[in-house]
Amino acid sequence: MLVISSDGDLSLSLQRSFIKADFACETSGDAVSGYARAVETEPHCVICDIYLSDIEGTWVVAKLRAERGEAAMTPILLLGDAFDLETALQGLRSGADGYMLKPVTDVAVVHQVEALIRLVTRTRERRDSFPPPSGLGPLALRGDLEQMSLATVLMVIEMERRSGKLTLTASGEPGERAVFTLAHGAFVSSTLDGRPQELRRTLRHVLQWKRGRFWFSPSNEGNAQSSRGTIGGLLLNAMKELDEASRDGDS
């Protein structure tokens, strides 16, 4: 385990609890050193404060998710000082796998981390049993939506300004398929089950998929087409619309 926190008492307490639960555990006091340590050691899980002494913990999450090695797949649990919807969404949009409100109990954190590790283990065991569809060409990125969310995949594409097609298939029946065309890290167009669809509508729909697969195929096809908007902006709007719809449904 790797605990990244500027709160020395919290770091020490969590470290003791993880060791008691038979985990090896290291600590880091700031975002920059914590990120470097995570890349170097590839821990089974990172527990990171949102508020650190140098940079917010969401920066650590985004940097790790942009890595090309196994560090990008590390489960990450964020700890927040004060709960509000925007703080939680910011942490989850950055690619975190879980969010807990402080004050937290050490036992609760250990149990949450154990659950994340079990999920990743199950997903990795099944990952190779999903062959990519034929005709997609060379794959630069692929995985399981249970392990790496659509928001995380899109953040990587935007940060690295990639061009190509992101294909997603939903698990179960009916097996839906969505394709996003991107150029230099920005959206160009989208289709849903082979039919052209408005980008925000496709995003809203696919963000609700809990299980499925994704494949990103790099190409220059979208480079000559005009961008329809930044990934971050459209993604944020789509997530807010889903949240508003959910709250309206509960009221």
N, C-alpha and C positions, 0 to 999 in steps of 0.2 A: 504494500500500500504506500501511497505518497500523499501526505497531508500538506497542503499549501495554505498557510494562514499566518498573518502578522500578529495574531493573538497567541503568545507563547503558552499561556495556561491551557487554552483550547487544544493546541497542537500536542502538548505533553499528555493531556488527559486522553485524547483520541489514540495517541501512540500506545499508551499503556493498555487501553481497551483492546486494540487490535492485536497486540502481543499476547494478551490474555486469551484471545480467541484463536491463537496459533497462526497469526499472520506476522510476517516481517513488515516493519513499517518505518519509513523515513519521513522527515519533516523538512519543509522549506519555508522561509519567512517572507518571501515576496514573489511577485509574479514572474519576473525575469529568470531568477534562479530556479524557481519551481518548474517553469516550462523547460529549461535546459536539462534539469534533472529527469523530468518525465521522458524526454526524447532519448536521453542516455540510458536510462534503466528500464524503460518500457514496463511500468508497474501493471499489476492486474487491475488496479482501480486508482483514480485520482479523486481526492476529496479536497475541494477548493472553496475558500471564502470568496464571495463576490467582491467585498471591499478589502483591498490589500494596501500596503503602504506605498507601493509605486504605481501599479496599474490595476484596473478592475479585473476580477477573476474571469469575466467573459472574454477578455483578451487572451488569456491562457487557453480557454476552450477553443476559440477560433483558430489560434496558432496550431494547436495539436490536431484539430480536424483538417487542417491544410497540409499536414505532413504526408509524405508519400509512403512511409513505412508502417509498421504495426502500431506505432504510437498513435496514429490517426484513429485506430479502432478501440482505444482504451476507454472503458466506461468512466464517466465523469459525474460526480455528485457535487452540486453547488450548495453552499450554505449562505442564506441571506439574513441580514440583520433585521429588516423590517418587511413585512409582507404587504405587497400591493401587486395588482395584476400586471402592471407594466414591468416591474422588476422580475417577476417570475417568467414572463414571456421573453424578456431580454435574455435571461439565462438559458432558457430552452431554445430560443432561436439561435443562440450562438453555438448550439450543438451539444449541450449538456444532456445527460440521460435521466437526471433526477434533480429535484430542488427541495430543500428542507429549510424550514423557518427556525432560526435561532430564537431563544435558547433551545438547544437540542440535547437529548440524552445520549451518552456514549453508546448505550445498548441499541437505541433506535438507529443510529448511524451504522453500526456494525451490521445489523440485520438488513438494512437497506443495501449496503455494499455487497453483502453475501447474495442478495437477490439479483443485483445487477450482474454479478459475476456468473451466476447460474444461467441467466438469460443469454449472456454472451457465449458461454460454453455451448449451450444448446444450439444457438444460431450458427456458430462456427462448424458444429458437427453436421448441420444440415446444408451449409452453404454450397458445398460442391455437388449436392444432389440436384441443383437447379441449373441445368445447362442453358446458356443464353440462346435465344432464337437465332436461326440461321439468317445470314444476309445483313448482319449488323456491322460487319467489317471489324477492323482492329479496335479493341476495347481499351480505353484509358482508365476506366473506373467502373466498377460493378459491385453489387452487394445486395444485402437484405434490408428492407425498410424497418424491420424490427431491431436491427443492429445500428443502422445509420439512417436517420430521418431524412425526409425530402428536404427540409430546411437546411440541414447540414450539408447535403450533397450540393444544393444550389449555392450555398455560401462558398464552398470550395471552388466551384466553377466561376463564381464572380470574382473571388480574390485572385485567382490565377488567370482571369480574362480568357477563358477557353472558348473555342468555337466548335460547334458540332451538334449532335442530337442526343438528348437525354430521353431514353425510353423506359417506361415504368409499366409493370403488369401487376394487377391486384390478384392476390391469392383467393381461392374459393370460386364459387359460382354466383353470377357469371364472371368469367375472368376478363376484366376490363383492361384496356391498354391505352396509355397516354404517351404522346411524344411532344417534347419541347425542342424547338430549333433555337439555337443560341449563337450569338456572334460577339466575340471579344468580351465575354462575361455579361452579356445583356440578352434579354428575351427578344426574339424575332416573331415567332408564331407558335401555335400549338394545335394538336389534333387530339380528339378523344374517340377511340374505336374507329380510327380512320377518317373521321369527319372533322373539318376545320372548326375550331372552337375559340371563343374569345379567351384571351390569356387568363384574366382574373377568374373567370368561371372554371377553367380547367384547373387552376391552382387550388381554388376552394374545394373542388371535388376530390383531387388527389391528396390534399392534406388530410383528408378524413380516412384515408386508407391506413389501417393499422398493420397490415401484413402484405407483403409483395416483394418484388425484385426490381432492381434498376440497373441499366447499362448506359454508359456514356460513350459514344463513338465520336472521336474527333474528326473534323472535316473543315473544309473552307467554303462549304455550300452556302452558309448563311452570311458570309462576310460581305457580299455585295448587297444584301438586303438591309433595309432600314430597321433600326432598333425600335421596339414598341415600349421600352421602359426598362429601368434598372431592376435587377433581381431583388435587391433589398427592399426597394420601394413597393413593388407589386406584392412581394411576399408579406410584408408588414400589413398592407391594406387587406389582403386576403385573410390573414389570421385574425385581424380585428373584426372583419365582417363575420367570420365564423363564430367568434366569441360573442358578438352582439346578437347573432341569431340564436345562439345557445341560451343566452340570458333572457331573450324575448320568449323562448319556448318554455323556460322555467317559470316565468311570471304569469 
